[in-house]
Amino acid sequence: MLNPIASQLERYLDLLVERQRLVASNIANADTPGYKTRDIDFHFEFMSLAQGARPRAIEAQGLQMKNDGNNVSVDRESRLLAENALRFNAAAALLKGQLQAVRTAIKEGRS
């Protein structure tokens, strides 16, 4: 990768993509009896990704269980979708800035 910052941003974006997939799955299973909400422990997974591991889903803790054994909160998942989108856009903008800095350095080196 270009530099350590860009590499960290790439790993962070990978985690956000995985979280988006999990949240979408949680919402899709909101009415599935016995389904347990899954999420990602960002701090742990970010450190694990540095060693090349794939993100792992964990069962989200502290959620209220419904009578059918399902604990998906559509409100929580909707909030996570919005939060995830904001994080993704911010990280993508930072990565774009890193790429533009490299592009500028390359152009100035040709002069």
C-alpha positions in Angstrom: 0.0 0.0 0.0 1.0 3.6 -0.3 1.8 4.4 3.3 0.8 3.3 6.8 -2.1 5.8 7.0 -3.6 4.6 3.8 -3.1 1.0 4.9 -5.0 1.6 8.1 -7.8 3.4 6.3 -8.1 0.4 3.9 -8.4 -2.0 6.9 -11.0 0.3 8.5 -13.0 0.4 5.3 -12.9 -3.4 5.2 -14.4 -3.5 8.7 -17.1 -1.1 7.8 -18.0 -3.1 4.7 -18.3 -6.2 7.0 -20.4 -4.4 9.5 -22.7 -3.2 6.7 -23.2 -6.8 5.7 -23.9 -7.9 9.2 -26.4 -5.1 9.9 -28.2 -5.8 6.7 -28.4 -9.5 7.7 -29.7 -8.5 11.2 -32.5 -6.4 9.6 -33.4 -9.2 7.2 -33.7 -11.6 10.1 -35.7 -9.2 12.4 -38.7 -11.6 12.3 -36.7 -14.9 12.4 -37.5 -16.7 15.6 -34.3 -17.4 17.7 -32.1 -15.1 15.5 -29.4 -13.3 17.5 -28.1 -9.9 16.5 -24.5 -10.0 15.3 -21.9 -7.2 15.1 -18.2 -6.5 15.1 -15.8 -5.6 18.0 -14.1 -2.8 16.1 -11.0 -2.4 18.4 -10.3 -6.2 18.5 -10.9 -6.7 14.8 -8.9 -3.7 13.7 -5.9 -5.1 15.5 -6.6 -8.6 14.1 -6.7 -7.2 10.5 -3.2 -5.9 11.0 -2.1 -9.5 11.1 -4.1 -10.4 8.0 -7.1 -12.1 9.7 -10.7 -11.8 8.4 -13.2 -9.9 10.6 -15.3 -12.1 12.9 -18.9 -11.5 13.8 -19.9 -11.7 17.5 -23.2 -11.8 19.1 -24.3 -8.3 20.2 -24.7 -8.1 24.0 -27.2 -6.3 26.1 -30.2 -6.4 23.7 -33.7 -7.1 24.8 -34.9 -10.6 23.9 -38.4 -10.9 22.4 -40.8 -13.8 23.2 -39.6 -15.7 20.1 -35.9 -15.6 21.2 -35.0 -12.9 18.6 -33.2 -9.8 19.9 -32.9 -7.7 16.7 -33.8 -4.0 17.3 -34.6 -2.5 13.9 -34.2 1.0 15.5 -30.6 0.0 16.7 -29.8 -1.5 13.3 -31.1 1.6 11.4 -28.9 3.8 13.6 -25.9 1.6 12.9 -26.6 1.8 9.2 -26.5 5.6 9.4 -23.4 5.6 11.6 -21.6 3.2 9.4 -22.4 5.3 6.3 -20.9 8.4 8.0 -17.8 6.5 9.0 -17.4 5.0 5.6 -17.7 8.4 3.8 -15.2 10.0 6.2 -12.7 7.2 5.8 -13.1 7.2 2.0 -12.6 11.0 1.9 -9.4 10.6 4.0 -8.1 7.8 1.7 -8.9 10.0 -1.3 -6.8 12.7 0.2 -3.9 10.3 0.7 -4.2 9.3 -3.0 -4.3 12.9 -4.1 -1.2 13.7 -2.1 0.6 10.8 -3.8 -0.6 11.9 -7.2 0.6 15.5 -6.5 4.0 14.2 -5.4 4.3 12.1 -8.6 3.4 15.1 -10.8 5.8 17.4 -9.1 8.6 14.8 -9.4 8.2 14.9 -13.2 8.9 18.6 -13.5 
